[in-house]
Amino acid sequence: MTTINVKAFIEEAGFNRFQAGMLFWACFIITFDMYDLVVYGSVLPVLMKQWSLGPVEAGAIGSYGPVGMMVGAILFGILADRFGRKKVLTASIILFSAATALSGFAPGPVQFSVLRAMAGLGIGGILPSVIAMLTDYAPRKRANTMVAVVMCFFSVGGILAAFVAMLLLPAFGWQSVYWVAVLPLLFLPFMMKYFLDSPAMLLQKGKLEELRATLAKINDKAALPATAGFTGLQEKEPGSPVGALFKNRRALGTLMIWVAFFMCLLMVNGLTTWLPKLMVDAGYALNSGLTFTIALNVGGIVGTLVLGRLADAWGVKRVLVPMFVIAAVSLTLLGFGNNMAVLLLLVAVSGACTMGAQNISYSFVSQYYPSFMRSTAIGLASGVGRMGAIVGPTFGGILLTLKLPVEMNFLFFAVPGVIAALAFLFVPLTAKSGGQLEGRKDQDPSQVEPAGGDKVTVAP
């Protein structure tokens, strides 16, 4: 009987038109994912005036989305591994797109807040399923690059939100800016053709014909006999995927990943919130402060793409640890610089090594855990990271109230980067996880999962 190693089959298939379509729609979803988050800032002045909102109330409304994202990432990440990524990803898109579009019809702040929280839940559920799906079906040495490309579209979504607000807000009012978010819902039938459940879940549920059809999409030139059996996938472990995060020598790695995500998003969100103010306090004009913000984000985009390619060549961990160290050094030096060109360079490097490294961290998590628990792992890491994102702006505010010297403010922002580097350094890689995560060419491609769980062969 012919036996097909599913993991090796996918990795050796190359990058084809179907995977390109999957990548395209993933980028499309992530664009509107970020659009939803950023657009609130564009309409905030209008809403404050129309609904007589104070700064505290307006700030609270703005926090409902990120809090919803935190809950959604954890909840939908777990559900995706239980019921399938295709169903959960579809439900997440419907929830966030509909809730965001309906926000444009909200008659007051209470209804608007409820819809923002619901949209946040849907947004939080998208990333764990998308990253896990791309990792499941990525060719060899392409997983990190594919994730990097998708993560760059967070910045595209922020830019889109700004342009849409500039075009529609004056002519059609703040409501129209939210109505644009109905587009993912309209394109959902086209997207669903490219949503796939994991091979491990299809194998586990005995859906061999669907697995065979899925593999044919990944490589339509390969022979897939009807009598072929399938191997090369890790068997689902007993118990819940959440509990599995701490079994089979994964506990230390899970905790260290959570620490790293918390610290990195604290640093990223705190820095993006307070960088203009810090540079103004350092003696630069406000316009210069905004220029630094642009340099930070451009650095983040370039860094994500470059680090994605480096991670595919050298291994994710070998890239992440030094990048967080370089980020800490760059941020520290910002407090002592006075040459504009040098400062812009340092800010761009900081963006590349904080935003870029954080984006690639999702790829690290996706590859570190077996497929049957991959969405759960990404969702929980993302949820913990969102806690850091919520703390970050407050952390920066506390620093400014202490009225410390400017160089000390940057030094304190560098500390989370050092902690994140140390945390990733202590994430243990087993012989099975080492192949993909560390880019070892001598490793059997079917042995890329962390320890725990046996190989399973299933015949039709």
N, C-alpha and C positions, 0 to 999 in steps of 0.2 A: 504493500500500500504506500502511495506517495504521501510524504509528510512535509508540511510547509511550516517553516519557522516564521511566524507572523512578524516578529520584531525585525528579524534580518530582512524579510521580504520588503517591509516598508522602508527601512533605512537604505537598502540598496536600489530602490526603485527610481531614484532621481526625482527631480522637481518637475511636475507636469502641469497641464492646464487646469486640472481639477484642484490641485493644491494652490495654484495661483488664484483661482476663484475663491477658495476658502480664505486665503490671506487677504484678498481684496475686501470681502464682506466683513472680515474681522476688523480691518482698518476702518471701514465705514461705521461699524457699530461703536468702536472706541471713540471715533470723532464725535459722535452725538452723545456718547457717554460724558465726555468732558464738556461738551457744549452745554449740557444741562446744568453742570456745576457752576460754570463760569458766568452764564447768562444772568444769574441773579444780581451780580455786581453791576451789570450794565443797566438794569432797570431799577436798581435800589433808590437812586435819588427821586425818581418819579413816584415810586411806591410810598416812600416816606412822606412825600408831600400829599399824595392823594388820600392815604389812609391815616395821616397824622401820626406816623410812627416815630418814636424816640430812638436814639442810637442803640440803647440796650435791647429794646424789642426787635428792632431791625436785625441786630446781631444774632439774637436768639433764633429768629426765623431762618437766617442764613446757616445756622448750625444744624438744623433739622436734616438737611440733605446729607452732610457727612456722617451724622449719627446713624441715619438710615442705611448708608453705605456700609458702615461697620457691621451692623446687624445683618444686612443682606448678604455680605460676603461670607459670613460664618454660616448663616442659615442655608442659603442656596448652594454654597460649596458642599455642605453635607448632603443636601438633597440630590445634587447632581451625581454623586457617587452611588446613591441609593436607587434613584429612578431613571438615571440616564442623562447625559449632558444635553442631548438634543431637546428633550422636553423642558428641562430647567432653563436652558438658554433662551428658548422660544418664549417661555413664560416671563422671564426677566425683561426681555425686549418689549413685550406687550405691556407689562406693568410700568416700566419707566417711560416709554413713549406716550402711552395713554395718559398717565398721571401728569407728565410735563405739559402735554398739549392742553389738558383740562385746566391746568394752572392759569391759563390765559382767560378762563371763564370764571375764575374765583371772584366772588363778590366782596370778600373781605379778608383780613389777615388770618383768621382762624381756619377758614376753608383752604386758603393758600398754604398755610403751614402743614396741614394734613396731607395735601397733595405733594408738597415738597418731600415729606418724610416717606411717602409711598414711592415716589420717584427714586429716592435714595436707596430704598430696599432693592428695587429693580436694577439700579446701576451697580450696586454691590455684588449682585449675583452674576453679572456678565463676565467680569475678568477671570474668576476661577475656572469657568467652563471654557472660555476662549483659549486661555493659556494652556490648559490641560489638553484640549482638543488639538491644538497646533503641535504640541509636544508628542502626542500619540501618533500623529501622521507626518512628522517631519522626516525628510531624508537625513542620512548620516551627515554630520557636520553642518546642518542647516537649522537646527532647532533654535539655537541662541539668536541667530540672525533673523529668523522669522519673528520671534518674540520681540526683538529689538525694533524691527520695522513697525509692528503693531503698536508698541508703546510710544513711538514717536508721534502717533496720531492723537495722543492726548494733547500735545501742543497745537496740533492742527485744529482740534476742536476748540481750544481757547481762542485761536486766531479767528476761526469762523464765527464764534459768538460775538466777538468785537465788531466784525464787519457787518453781520446781520443786524446788530443793534444800531449801527450807524446808518444803515439803509432803511430799516423799517420803523424804527422808533419815532422819528420825527413825523413820518407820514401816516402811520397806521396805529400808533400807540404801543404801549408796553405789551399788551396782550398778544400782538402779532409775533413778537419775538419768541413767545412760547409755542405758538401754533406751528412754527417750523418743525418742532420736535415730533410731529406726526409722521414725518418722512420715513423713519425706520419701520413704522407700522405698515406703511404702504408698500415698502419694499420687502417686507417679511416673507412673502411667498417665494421670492427669488432667492433670499438668503437660506431658507430652510433646505434647499437642495444641497447645500454645502455643509450643513450641520450633521455631524456624525457622532454616534456613541462610541465609546472606547472599544477596541478589539477585545479587551479582557472581559468587558461586560457582555458583549455579544456571545463570546465563547462560554461564559459562565451560565448564561440563560439558554444556551443551546440553540441560538439563532444562527445556525451554520450557513444557511443560504444568504442571510443578510450580511454575514461576515464575508462570505465569498464575493458578494456583489460590491461590498465596500472595498475590499482589496483590489477588485477589478478597476474601480475608479482611480485608485492610487497608481496602479500599473496595468493599463489595459492591453499591454503586449505580452504579459506573462501568462503561462499556462496554469489554469486553476481547475484541475480535474474534479468532477463531481464526487469522486470517491476519496479525495485527499483528506488527510487528517491535519490537525493544526497543533503546533507546539510553540515554545519560545515565549509564553506569557506566564506571569506569576499568578499563582492561584490565590483567590480571595481568602484572607485569613478570617478565622472565626471572630465574632464580636463586631462592634461598630468601628468604622474607619477612624473615629475620634480616638478611641482607645488604642487603635493600631499605631497611632503617632508615637506612642510611648512604649511599644513592644519591640522585641527583636533588635535591641541595641539602638533604637531610634530616639530614646528619651532625651539624651544630651543634645543631639543634633536639633531636635524640635525646639527645645528651650533656647538654644543659642540662636537659631533662626528667628524666633520671636523677639529676642532681645535686639538682634540686628535690625529687624524691620521697624521696631518701635523707635530705636535711636535714629535710624536713617530718615524716617518720615518726620520725626520731631525736628531734625536738622533742616530738611528740605522745606517744610512748611513754615518753620520759624524764619528761615532765611528769606524765602520769597515774600513773606509778609513784612519783614522789618528791614530788608536791605536798603530800600530808598531812604528810610529814616536814619539808619546807621551812617550812610554816606553823607547825608545832610549834616548830621551831628559832627562828622569828620571835617566839615568845612566846604563841601561841594554843593552846588546849586541843585534845586529839585530836579531840573531837567537832566542833570548829570546822574542823579540817583536813579531816574527812570531808565537812562541809558545802561546803567549797570544791570538793571532788571532784565533788559533785552539781552544783554551779553550772557547773563546767567542762563536764560532759557535757550538761546542759540547753542551755548555750550552743552546744555542738556541733550538737545537733539543730536548734535554731532557726536557727543560722547556715547550716546545709546547705540548709534549705528556702528561706531568704531569698536566699542567694547563687545558688541554682539559678534562681530567677526573675529576678534581676538579670543573670545571665549570659545568659539567653535574650534579654533586652531590650538589653543593652549589648555583649555579647561576653565570652567566658570570660577571655581574657587581661586585659582592662580591669578585670575584677573581682579576679582572682587576685593581681596584683602589689600593688595597694594593701592588700589584705586581709592579706597576709603582713607588710607594713610595719606595719600597725596592730597585728598580733599581737606583733611585736617591741617596739613602744612600750608596749603594755599589760603585757607581761611585765616590762619594765624598771621600770615604775612600781609594780609589785607590791612590789618590794623597798623602796620608800620610803613606802608607805601605812601608815596606822594606824587609819583609820576603817573599821569592819566593813562598812558598806553600800557604801562606795566600793571596798573590796577585792573584795567579792562581784561587783560590777559589772565590775571589771577582769578577774576570773577568767572571768566569763561571756563577756565580749568576747574574751578570749584563746581560749576554747573555740570560739567562733563563727568566729574568724579562723584557727585552726590546724586543728581537726577539720573545720570546714565547708569551708575552702579546700582541704584535702587531698581531701575527698570529691569536690568539683567538679573537682579536678585529673584524676580518672579520665575525666570527661566531656571535658576538654580533649584528653587523649591520644587518646580514641576518635574525636574529630572531626578531629584534626590529620593522621591517616594515612588512606590509601585503605582501602576495605573489605576488599580481598584480604589485607591485612596487619594489620588492626585488632586481632585477638585476640593476635597475636604482640607487637605494640607495647604493649598493655595488660599482657600477661603479664610481659614483660621489665621494664617500668617498675615494676610491682608487686613483682617479684622483687628489684630493686635497692632499692626502698623498704623491703622486709622486712629487708634487711641493716641499714638505718638503724634499723628498729624493734628489732632485736636489740642494736645498739650503744647505743641511747638509755638504757636503765636503767643500763648500765655507765658511760656518760658522767656520769649524775647521781651515781652512787656515787663516782666519782673526785672530782667536785666536793666532795662532802661530806667525803671523807677529807682534802681540803686545808684544811678548816676556814676557809673564806673567810667574809667578812661575808655576811649573807643577801642584801643587795642585789646583791652580785657574783654569787651563784649564779643569781639571776634574770636578770642581765645576760648571763651565759654561755648560758643557755637561750634568750635572745632572738637570739643571733648566728645560729643556723641559720635562723631566720625571715628575717633580712636576706639571707642567702645564697640561700634559696629564691626570694625576691622578685627578686633580681638574675638568677638563673638563668632564671626565666620571662620576665623582661624581655628577655633576649637570645635567646629562641626566635624565629627569624625566621618571619614569616607571609608567604607568597607571595600573589599576586593570587588564586590559586585557593582557598587556604585561608582567606583573609581574610573571605569572605562569611559563613560560619557561625560562625567563631571570634570574629569581631569585631562581628557583628551589623549589618553594612552592608546597608541595605535596597535599595541600588541594584545589588547583585550578582546575577548570574544564579544561581538556585538549583542549577543543574546543575554549577556550577563551584566547588564547595566543597572539593575535594580539594587537597592540596599538589601542587606541581609535579611533573611526571613521569608519563608514561603518556598514551596517547591515548584519546579517546572511542571506544567500539566500538558498532557497530550490528549486531544479529543478527536475521535474519528466520527464521521457521520453515521 
